[in-house]
Amino acid sequence: MLDKIVLSMASLRILSGSIEILAALLMLRLNQIDKAMIVNSSLAFVGPIILISTTTIGLAGLSDKLSPSKLIWVAAGIGCLLIGILKK
């Protein structure tokens, strides 16, 4: 039996991968650099949302198993990741 939290996280990653594959197929179908760049740029929006969602679900599942100080360290690490990804 699969854990519901793991199943949720995996489902989001499958959705993300499916969106990436569909975007690649769309780029091939459009066959124009400018339109492919628009599709590619829109993927930059999807990635962080999936990252934040899967991390939030995982943290919710771990919250009862980790001490408050460890949760703070995990949150700080996630914050650093997001700053590195989203900061321009």
VMD Tcl script that builds the backbone (N, CA, C; Angstrom):
set m [mol new atoms 264]
animate dup $m
set s [atomselect $m all]
$s set {name element resname resid chain x y z} {
  {N N MET 1 A 0.851 -1.185 0.000}
  {CA C MET 1 A 0.000 0.000 0.000}
  {C C MET 1 A 0.892 1.243 0.000}
  {N N LEU 2 A 0.629 2.149 -0.905}
  {CA C LEU 2 A 1.408 3.366 -1.009}
  {C C LEU 2 A 0.950 4.398 0.007}
  {N N ASP 3 A 1.916 5.116 0.534}
  {CA C ASP 3 A 1.628 6.211 1.440}
  {C C ASP 3 A 0.947 7.326 0.646}
  {N N LYS 4 A -0.089 7.939 1.208}
  {CA C LYS 4 A -0.839 8.982 0.502}
  {C C LYS 4 A 0.032 10.189 0.182}
  {N N ILE 5 A 0.918 10.522 1.083}
  {CA C ILE 5 A 1.786 11.680 0.866}
  {C C ILE 5 A 2.767 11.408 -0.265}
  {N N VAL 6 A 3.368 10.226 -0.262}
  {CA C VAL 6 A 4.293 9.858 -1.329}
  {C C VAL 6 A 3.550 9.794 -2.662}
  {N N LEU 7 A 2.363 9.259 -2.661}
  {CA C LEU 7 A 1.551 9.184 -3.875}
  {C C LEU 7 A 1.228 10.589 -4.403}
  {N N SER 8 A 0.904 11.510 -3.503}
  {CA C SER 8 A 0.624 12.885 -3.910}
  {C C SER 8 A 1.855 13.548 -4.510}
  {N N MET 9 A 3.002 13.364 -3.868}
  {CA C MET 9 A 4.236 13.963 -4.369}
  {C C MET 9 A 4.605 13.380 -5.735}
  {N N ALA 10 A 4.496 12.084 -5.871}
  {CA C ALA 10 A 4.821 11.428 -7.134}
  {C C ALA 10 A 3.847 11.848 -8.230}
  {N N SER 11 A 2.585 11.996 -7.887}
  {CA C SER 11 A 1.587 12.418 -8.870}
  {C C SER 11 A 1.888 13.811 -9.401}
  {N N LEU 12 A 2.300 14.714 -8.519}
  {CA C LEU 12 A 2.665 16.050 -8.962}
  {C C LEU 12 A 3.874 16.010 -9.894}
  {N N ARG 13 A 4.844 15.160 -9.586}
  {CA C ARG 13 A 6.031 15.037 -10.440}
  {C C ARG 13 A 5.669 14.415 -11.791}
  {N N ILE 14 A 4.750 13.463 -11.803}
  {CA C ILE 14 A 4.290 12.878 -13.073}
  {C C ILE 14 A 3.573 13.954 -13.892}
  {N N LEU 15 A 2.741 14.755 -13.238}
  {CA C LEU 15 A 2.064 15.857 -13.914}
  {C C LEU 15 A 3.081 16.827 -14.499}
  {N N SER 16 A 4.092 17.171 -13.714}
  {CA C SER 16 A 5.133 18.089 -14.174}
  {C C SER 16 A 5.869 17.529 -15.389}
  {N N GLY 17 A 6.231 16.263 -15.328}
  {CA C GLY 17 A 6.914 15.630 -16.452}
  {C C GLY 17 A 6.037 15.579 -17.690}
  {N N SER 18 A 4.759 15.329 -17.494}
  {CA C SER 18 A 3.822 15.293 -18.619}
  {C C SER 18 A 3.699 16.664 -19.270}
  {N N ILE 19 A 3.667 17.698 -18.451}
  {CA C ILE 19 A 3.614 19.061 -18.979}
  {C C ILE 19 A 4.875 19.366 -19.785}
  {N N GLU 20 A 6.030 18.929 -19.288}
  {CA C GLU 20 A 7.295 19.137 -20.007}
  {C C GLU 20 A 7.277 18.432 -21.365}
  {N N ILE 21 A 6.803 17.200 -21.389}
  {CA C ILE 21 A 6.748 16.443 -22.648}
  {C C ILE 21 A 5.774 17.104 -23.622}
  {N N LEU 22 A 4.612 17.507 -23.137}
  {CA C LEU 22 A 3.642 18.187 -23.997}
  {C C LEU 22 A 4.205 19.498 -24.543}
  {N N ALA 23 A 4.953 20.215 -23.713}
  {CA C ALA 23 A 5.563 21.459 -24.171}
  {C C ALA 23 A 6.587 21.186 -25.274}
  {N N ALA 24 A 7.374 20.123 -25.126}
  {CA C ALA 24 A 8.349 19.769 -26.162}
  {C C ALA 24 A 7.650 19.405 -27.464}
  {N N LEU 25 A 6.570 18.652 -27.373}
  {CA C LEU 25 A 5.815 18.293 -28.575}
  {C C LEU 25 A 5.193 19.528 -29.226}
  {N N LEU 26 A 4.722 20.451 -28.403}
  {CA C LEU 26 A 4.159 21.692 -28.924}
  {C C LEU 26 A 5.231 22.513 -29.643}
  {N N MET 27 A 6.423 22.558 -29.064}
  {CA C MET 27 A 7.526 23.274 -29.721}
  {C C MET 27 A 7.814 22.677 -31.095}
  {N N LEU 28 A 7.836 21.350 -31.158}
  {CA C LEU 28 A 8.083 20.691 -32.437}
  {C C LEU 28 A 6.965 20.997 -33.435}
  {N N ARG 29 A 5.753 21.004 -32.957}
  {CA C ARG 29 A 4.604 21.263 -33.831}
  {C C ARG 29 A 4.609 22.700 -34.345}
  {N N LEU 30 A 4.950 23.654 -33.466}
  {CA C LEU 30 A 4.973 25.062 -33.871}
  {C C LEU 30 A 6.115 25.347 -34.849}
  {N N ASN 31 A 7.253 24.715 -34.620}
  {CA C ASN 31 A 8.401 24.785 -35.527}
  {C C ASN 31 A 8.858 26.222 -35.812}
  {N N GLN 32 A 8.748 27.085 -34.794}
  {CA C GLN 32 A 9.221 28.466 -34.917}
  {C C GLN 32 A 9.944 28.828 -33.627}
  {N N ILE 33 A 11.116 29.427 -33.773}
  {CA C ILE 33 A 11.947 29.721 -32.605}
  {C C ILE 33 A 11.232 30.655 -31.635}
  {N N ASP 34 A 10.603 31.703 -32.130}
  {CA C ASP 34 A 9.967 32.663 -31.235}
  {C C ASP 34 A 8.824 32.032 -30.437}
  {N N LYS 35 A 8.040 31.203 -31.086}
  {CA C LYS 35 A 6.934 30.538 -30.385}
  {C C LYS 35 A 7.456 29.464 -29.428}
  {N N ALA 36 A 8.532 28.780 -29.820}
  {CA C ALA 36 A 9.131 27.785 -28.924}
  {C C ALA 36 A 9.694 28.456 -27.671}
  {N N MET 37 A 10.225 29.652 -27.827}
  {CA C MET 37 A 10.735 30.392 -26.668}
  {C C MET 37 A 9.607 30.794 -25.719}
  {N N ILE 38 A 8.460 31.124 -26.280}
  {CA C ILE 38 A 7.299 31.466 -25.443}
  {C C ILE 38 A 6.857 30.244 -24.641}
  {N N VAL 39 A 6.796 29.092 -25.301}
  {CA C VAL 39 A 6.415 27.852 -24.610}
  {C C VAL 39 A 7.449 27.535 -23.532}
  {N N ASN 40 A 8.722 27.664 -23.867}
  {CA C ASN 40 A 9.785 27.378 -22.917}
  {C C ASN 40 A 9.728 28.322 -21.711}
  {N N SER 41 A 9.450 29.578 -21.964}
  {CA C SER 41 A 9.357 30.555 -20.869}
  {C C SER 41 A 8.194 30.244 -19.935}
  {N N SER 42 A 7.122 29.739 -20.495}
  {CA C SER 42 A 5.974 29.404 -19.641}
  {C C SER 42 A 6.291 28.234 -18.710}
  {N N LEU 43 A 7.229 27.383 -19.121}
  {CA C LEU 43 A 7.623 26.271 -18.247}
  {C C LEU 43 A 8.372 26.764 -17.008}
  {N N ALA 44 A 8.986 27.924 -17.111}
  {CA C ALA 44 A 9.689 28.488 -15.961}
  {C C ALA 44 A 8.722 28.809 -14.824}
  {N N PHE 45 A 7.468 28.951 -15.139}
  {CA C PHE 45 A 6.442 29.207 -14.141}
  {C C PHE 45 A 5.987 27.912 -13.470}
  {N N VAL 46 A 5.929 26.840 -14.245}
  {CA C VAL 46 A 5.417 25.562 -13.742}
  {C C VAL 46 A 6.397 24.912 -12.759}
  {N N GLY 47 A 7.683 24.932 -13.087}
  {CA C GLY 47 A 8.692 24.255 -12.269}
  {C C GLY 47 A 8.683 24.655 -10.801}
  {N N PRO 48 A 8.799 25.956 -10.500}
  {CA C PRO 48 A 8.781 26.365 -9.086}
  {C C PRO 48 A 7.489 26.029 -8.356}
  {N N ILE 49 A 6.375 26.091 -9.066}
  {CA C ILE 49 A 5.090 25.757 -8.430}
  {C C ILE 49 A 5.077 24.285 -8.017}
  {N N ILE 50 A 5.559 23.419 -8.900}
  {CA C ILE 50 A 5.618 21.983 -8.578}
  {C C ILE 50 A 6.600 21.754 -7.428}
  {N N LEU 51 A 7.755 22.421 -7.470}
  {CA C LEU 51 A 8.745 22.294 -6.396}
  {C C LEU 51 A 8.146 22.691 -5.050}
  {N N ILE 52 A 7.505 23.842 -5.010}
  {CA C ILE 52 A 6.912 24.326 -3.759}
  {C C ILE 52 A 5.808 23.382 -3.290}
  {N N SER 53 A 4.990 22.915 -4.205}
  {CA C SER 53 A 3.877 22.028 -3.839}
  {C C SER 53 A 4.366 20.696 -3.284}
  {N N THR 54 A 5.312 20.060 -3.983}
  {CA C THR 54 A 5.797 18.758 -3.504}
  {C C THR 54 A 6.538 18.905 -2.179}
  {N N THR 55 A 7.289 19.979 -2.039}
  {CA C THR 55 A 8.009 20.207 -0.788}
  {C C THR 55 A 7.044 20.451 0.359}
  {N N THR 56 A 6.005 21.211 0.110}
  {CA C THR 56 A 5.007 21.485 1.147}
  {C C THR 56 A 4.307 20.199 1.585}
  {N N ILE 57 A 3.945 19.378 0.620}
  {CA C ILE 57 A 3.301 18.100 0.953}
  {C C ILE 57 A 4.255 17.227 1.758}
  {N N GLY 58 A 5.517 17.159 1.335}
  {CA C GLY 58 A 6.508 16.356 2.058}
  {C C GLY 58 A 6.739 16.856 3.469}
  {N N LEU 59 A 6.833 18.159 3.631}
  {CA C LEU 59 A 7.025 18.731 4.967}
  {C C LEU 59 A 5.821 18.484 5.862}
  {N N ALA 60 A 4.648 18.560 5.285}
  {CA C ALA 60 A 3.442 18.276 6.074}
  {C C ALA 60 A 3.476 16.838 6.576}
  {N N GLY 61 A 3.968 15.940 5.724}
  {CA C GLY 61 A 4.067 14.536 6.135}
  {C C GLY 61 A 5.138 14.289 7.171}
  {N N LEU 62 A 6.190 15.088 7.133}
  {CA C LEU 62 A 7.290 14.913 8.084}
  {C C LEU 62 A 7.118 15.718 9.368}
  {N N SER 63 A 6.179 16.622 9.395}
  {CA C SER 63 A 6.078 17.561 10.510}
  {C C SER 63 A 5.948 16.885 11.872}
  {N N ASP 64 A 5.293 15.749 11.929}
  {CA C ASP 64 A 5.146 15.075 13.215}
  {C C ASP 64 A 6.381 14.243 13.572}
  {N N LYS 65 A 7.282 14.022 12.620}
  {CA C LYS 65 A 8.467 13.199 12.864}
  {C C LYS 65 A 9.727 14.022 13.118}
  {N N LEU 66 A 9.689 15.313 12.811}
  {CA C LEU 66 A 10.863 16.164 12.986}
  {C C LEU 66 A 10.664 17.111 14.160}
  {N N SER 67 A 11.773 17.420 14.809}
  {CA C SER 67 A 11.713 18.395 15.897}
  {C C SER 67 A 11.542 19.790 15.291}
  {N N PRO 68 A 11.040 20.724 16.074}
  {CA C PRO 68 A 10.862 22.091 15.553}
  {C C PRO 68 A 12.160 22.711 15.024}
  {N N SER 69 A 13.274 22.438 15.679}
  {CA C SER 69 A 14.536 23.016 15.209}
  {C C SER 69 A 14.945 22.437 13.849}
  {N N LYS 70 A 14.707 21.160 13.636}
  {CA C LYS 70 A 15.017 20.563 12.341}
  {C C LYS 70 A 14.089 21.097 11.253}
  {N N LEU 71 A 12.826 21.324 11.594}
  {CA C LEU 71 A 11.894 21.906 10.626}
  {C C LEU 71 A 12.345 23.307 10.214}
  {N N ILE 72 A 12.878 24.067 11.150}
  {CA C ILE 72 A 13.392 25.403 10.838}
  {C C ILE 72 A 14.559 25.304 9.866}
  {N N TRP 73 A 15.465 24.337 10.091}
  {CA C TRP 73 A 16.594 24.148 9.177}
  {C C TRP 73 A 16.126 23.747 7.788}
  {N N VAL 74 A 15.143 22.867 7.727}
  {CA C VAL 74 A 14.600 22.445 6.431}
  {C C VAL 74 A 13.955 23.638 5.732}
  {N N ALA 75 A 13.173 24.417 6.461}
  {CA C ALA 75 A 12.520 25.599 5.884}
  {C C ALA 75 A 13.554 26.610 5.392}
  {N N ALA 76 A 14.639 26.782 6.149}
  {CA C ALA 76 A 15.706 27.697 5.722}
  {C C ALA 76 A 16.355 27.203 4.428}
  {N N GLY 77 A 16.572 25.908 4.327}
  {CA C GLY 77 A 17.149 25.342 3.113}
  {C C GLY 77 A 16.238 25.528 1.914}
  {N N ILE 78 A 14.958 25.319 2.115}
  {CA C ILE 78 A 13.990 25.517 1.034}
  {C C ILE 78 A 13.947 26.990 0.634}
  {N N GLY 79 A 14.002 27.849 1.630}
  {CA C GLY 79 A 14.038 29.291 1.341}
  {C C GLY 79 A 15.238 29.660 0.484}
  {N N CYS 80 A 16.392 29.093 0.804}
  {CA C CYS 80 A 17.603 29.358 0.004}
  {C C CYS 80 A 17.435 28.844 -1.418}
  {N N LEU 81 A 16.850 27.672 -1.571}
  {CA C LEU 81 A 16.596 27.133 -2.905}
  {C C LEU 81 A 15.690 28.069 -3.712}
  {N N LEU 82 A 14.634 28.510 -3.087}
  {CA C LEU 82 A 13.689 29.373 -3.796}
  {C C LEU 82 A 14.314 30.709 -4.164}
  {N N ILE 83 A 15.111 31.261 -3.269}
  {CA C ILE 83 A 15.801 32.514 -3.584}
  {C C ILE 83 A 16.738 32.299 -4.766}
  {N N GLY 84 A 17.462 31.183 -4.758}
  {CA C GLY 84 A 18.373 30.894 -5.862}
  {C C GLY 84 A 17.656 30.652 -7.180}
  {N N ILE 85 A 16.488 30.057 -7.130}
  {CA C ILE 85 A 15.745 29.746 -8.351}
  {C C ILE 85 A 15.011 30.973 -8.879}
  {N N LEU 86 A 14.345 31.698 -7.996}
  {CA C LEU 86 A 13.461 32.761 -8.423}
  {C C LEU 86 A 14.121 34.129 -8.529}
  {N N LYS 87 A 15.249 34.321 -7.874}
  {CA C LYS 87 A 15.926 35.624 -7.904}
  {C C LYS 87 A 16.558 35.842 -9.266}
  {N N LYS 88 A 16.376 37.011 -9.817}
  {CA C LYS 88 A 16.936 37.308 -11.138}
  {C C LYS 88 A 18.170 38.141 -11.058}
}
mol reanalyze $m
mol bondsrecalc $m
mol representation Tube
mol addrep $m
